[in-house]
Amino acid sequence: MRKETDVIIVGAGPAGIGVALAFEKLPGIKYAILESHQVGESFRRWPAQTRFITPSFHSNPFGLADLNAVSEFSSPAIFAGAEHLSGEQYANYLLFIARQHALPVVSGCRVQQVTPVKEGGFVLTSEQGELHTRFLVWATGEYQFPELAPFPGAQWCCHYAQVPGWQRFEAPDYTVIGGYESGIDAAVNLIKLGRRVRLLTRKSTWDPLGPYDPSLSLSPYSRERLYAAVDTGRLDIVFGADIVQVETRRAGGYRIHAADGRYWDDAQAPILGTGFRKGGGAQQIAELWQWTAEGRIALTDNDESTVVPGLFLAGPQVRHHDRIYCFIYKFRQRFGVIGLSIGQRLGLDTEALESGSGAWGPFGNSDCCEGCQC
Ligand SMILES: Cc1cc2nc3c(=O)[nH]c(=O)nc-3n(C[C@H](O)[C@H](O)[C@H](O)COP(=O)(O)OP(=O)(O)OC[C@H]3O[C@@H](n4cnc5c(N)ncnc54)[C@H](O)[C@@H]3O)c2cc1C
């Protein structure tokens, strides 16, 4: 029997779960969420010591939803009893929300191929056979798609996204490449464990006169931790270090080369805090997007592919001009936009999404919240 539905969401991270919650406001919609592993998988893969940099606080009843919530009424702060959640705590929060709303998540189902159909819609090939859908929401994130080759010799290094925890890094000294959130997080966690760290960075992302957008400058949470790490005297920060190569040395260890001719030797493999592949998981269906010269994905105002109608992008890769939606509190603003666009084209009642406060949908003034005992 041909398996057919209105919409398929690929990925059950905060983007996929959040878009599904927008769909829950569209009576009669038929959809499924396909997830290659389990709900919140990327967060379960974070290093054990990593914490959310955006704080969680239960401000929902006063109309300001918890910064990290994917639904207007839920609060990760209340769910986990924490202000800076671990990856596991947040994954469990997402799972709780998915179960509470009985979201149609199919776990362990990796989408291997997407073929647009001439008459409209898509055929998805997955481990569980072929599926047909009219609309497709691609919400596969970035974390599971690290940039493992930012320069020659990067294969000798250890990428942040490959680290289950820092306690296994038992040598006295390490070199970290990259001065934004993941590089700083690696450095401060190693310093906490008593190691010495050399941090190689092109520039300071914590300049008080730097950009105000938290997508471009280090979060206050990381700044505080960085200053404490500097105070230990065990963190050496090298600026202007544009790393172009890492090579192994005959005598053992590694040599790290910068563009200006400087180099540093280390007995341990350098740690990469150099980010993720341009477009992250959207690279899996690269030919279905239009890519800008900077390697970004061009989208319509409704977050739809400019080359394949019916295909939407949700998550941190979404950009509109100088607006970077890389945090949950940013990209959740787009869930309702996608829901509304698809709901209207399916001829469904979209009132619940339209009457909401902002694009995210109605929130605030709730007597109670999901995930709390009140
Ligand atoms: C160290 C670190 C700290 C961060 N801290 C914060 C923070 O404090 N606040 C904040 O807002 N953001 C933070 N972020 C960013 C945030 O984690 C991401 O923006 C968020 O995870 C993106 O959500 P997503 O749903 O798009 O992707 P993901 O959470 O990665 O979910 C994508 C899902 O898609 C699945 N998938 C991928 N490919 C397929 C396929 N082919 N078929 C089926 N399923 C597939 C994956 O298994 C995964 O579950 C941080 C990121 C990192 C790395």
Ligand as a Chemical Component Dictionary entry (heavy atoms), coordinates in Angstrom:
data_LIG
# 
_chem_comp.id                   LIG 
_chem_comp.type                 NON-POLYMER 
_chem_comp.pdbx_formal_charge   0 
_chem_comp.three_letter_code    LIG 
# 
loop_
_chem_comp_atom.comp_id 
_chem_comp_atom.atom_id 
_chem_comp_atom.alt_atom_id 
_chem_comp_atom.type_symbol 
_chem_comp_atom.charge 
_chem_comp_atom.model_Cartn_x 
_chem_comp_atom.model_Cartn_y 
_chem_comp_atom.model_Cartn_z 
_chem_comp_atom.pdbx_ordinal 
LIG C1  C1  C 0 27.827 23.169 22.294 1  
LIG C2  C2  C 0 26.560 23.820 21.851 2  
LIG C3  C3  C 0 25.851 24.614 22.713 3  
LIG C4  C4  C 0 24.664 25.211 22.307 4  
LIG N1  N1  N 0 23.975 25.973 23.186 5  
LIG C5  C5  C 0 22.820 26.530 22.818 6  
LIG C6  C6  C 0 22.073 27.319 23.724 7  
LIG O1  O1  O 0 22.462 27.528 24.864 8  
LIG N2  N2  N 0 20.896 27.850 23.291 9  
LIG C7  C7  C 0 20.432 27.652 22.022 10 
LIG O2  O2  O 0 19.366 28.157 21.696 11 
LIG N3  N3  N 0 21.130 26.907 21.151 12 
LIG C8  C8  C 0 22.305 26.352 21.513 13 
LIG N4  N4  N 0 23.020 25.621 20.621 14 
LIG C9  C9  C 0 22.486 25.451 19.266 15 
LIG C10 C10 C 0 21.379 24.416 19.291 16 
LIG O3  O3  O 0 21.841 23.248 19.900 17 
LIG C11 C11 C 0 20.934 24.125 17.881 18 
LIG O4  O4  O 0 20.542 25.338 17.285 19 
LIG C12 C12 C 0 19.775 23.151 17.871 20 
LIG O5  O5  O 0 20.173 21.885 18.321 21 
LIG C13 C13 C 0 19.236 23.021 16.467 22 
LIG O6  O6  O 0 18.073 22.252 16.554 23 
LIG P1  P1  P 0 17.635 21.356 15.328 24 
LIG O7  O7  O 0 16.367 20.703 15.711 25 
LIG O8  O8  O 0 17.668 22.161 14.083 26 
LIG O9  O9  O 0 18.821 20.297 15.159 27 
LIG P2  P2  P 0 19.194 18.999 16.031 28 
LIG O10 O10 O 0 18.954 19.229 17.471 29 
LIG O11 O11 O 0 20.555 18.603 15.588 30 
LIG O12 O12 O 0 18.128 17.930 15.511 31 
LIG C14 C14 C 0 18.208 17.411 14.210 32 
LIG C15 C15 C 0 17.703 15.981 14.246 33 
LIG O13 O13 O 0 17.647 15.484 12.924 34 
LIG C16 C16 C 0 18.024 14.124 12.916 35 
LIG N5  N5  N 0 18.437 13.817 11.553 36 
LIG C17 C17 C 0 19.493 14.320 10.866 37 
LIG N6  N6  N 0 19.518 13.822 9.615  38 
LIG C18 C18 C 0 18.452 12.987 9.500  39 
LIG C19 C19 C 0 17.952 12.178 8.443  40 
LIG N7  N7  N 0 18.533 12.118 7.253  41 
LIG N8  N8  N 0 16.825 11.449 8.671  42 
LIG C20 C20 C 0 16.207 11.500 9.882  43 
LIG N9  N9  N 0 16.651 12.253 10.918 44 
LIG C21 C21 C 0 17.761 12.989 10.720 45 
LIG C22 C22 C 0 19.128 14.071 13.966 46 
LIG O14 O14 O 0 19.294 12.787 14.509 47 
LIG C23 C23 C 0 18.625 15.048 15.021 48 
LIG O15 O15 O 0 17.887 14.436 16.044 49 
LIG C24 C24 C 0 24.202 25.013 21.001 50 
LIG C25 C25 C 0 24.908 24.195 20.122 51 
LIG C26 C26 C 0 26.079 23.598 20.541 52 
LIG C27 C27 C 0 26.813 22.723 19.585 53 
# 
loop_
_chem_comp_bond.comp_id 
_chem_comp_bond.atom_id_1 
_chem_comp_bond.atom_id_2 
_chem_comp_bond.value_order 
_chem_comp_bond.pdbx_ordinal 
LIG C1  C2  SING 1  
LIG C2  C3  SING 2  
LIG C2  C26 DOUB 3  
LIG C3  C4  DOUB 4  
LIG C4  N1  SING 5  
LIG C4  C24 SING 6  
LIG N1  C5  DOUB 7  
LIG C5  C6  SING 8  
LIG C5  C8  SING 9  
LIG C6  O1  DOUB 10 
LIG C6  N2  SING 11 
LIG N2  C7  SING 12 
LIG C7  O2  DOUB 13 
LIG C7  N3  SING 14 
LIG N3  C8  DOUB 15 
LIG C8  N4  SING 16 
LIG N4  C9  SING 17 
LIG N4  C24 SING 18 
LIG C9  C10 SING 19 
LIG C10 O3  SING 20 
LIG C10 C11 SING 21 
LIG C11 O4  SING 22 
LIG C11 C12 SING 23 
LIG C12 O5  SING 24 
LIG C12 C13 SING 25 
LIG C13 O6  SING 26 
LIG O6  P1  SING 27 
LIG P1  O7  DOUB 28 
LIG P1  O8  SING 29 
LIG P1  O9  SING 30 
LIG O9  P2  SING 31 
LIG P2  O10 DOUB 32 
LIG P2  O11 SING 33 
LIG P2  O12 SING 34 
LIG O12 C14 SING 35 
LIG C14 C15 SING 36 
LIG C15 O13 SING 37 
LIG C15 C23 SING 38 
LIG O13 C16 SING 39 
LIG C16 N5  SING 40 
LIG C16 C22 SING 41 
LIG N5  C17 SING 42 
LIG N5  C21 SING 43 
LIG C17 N6  DOUB 44 
LIG N6  C18 SING 45 
LIG C18 C19 SING 46 
LIG C18 C21 DOUB 47 
LIG C19 N7  SING 48 
LIG C19 N8  DOUB 49 
LIG N8  C20 SING 50 
LIG C20 N9  DOUB 51 
LIG N9  C21 SING 52 
LIG C22 O14 SING 53 
LIG C22 C23 SING 54 
LIG C23 O15 SING 55 
LIG C24 C25 DOUB 56 
LIG C25 C26 SING 57 
LIG C26 C27 SING 58 
# 
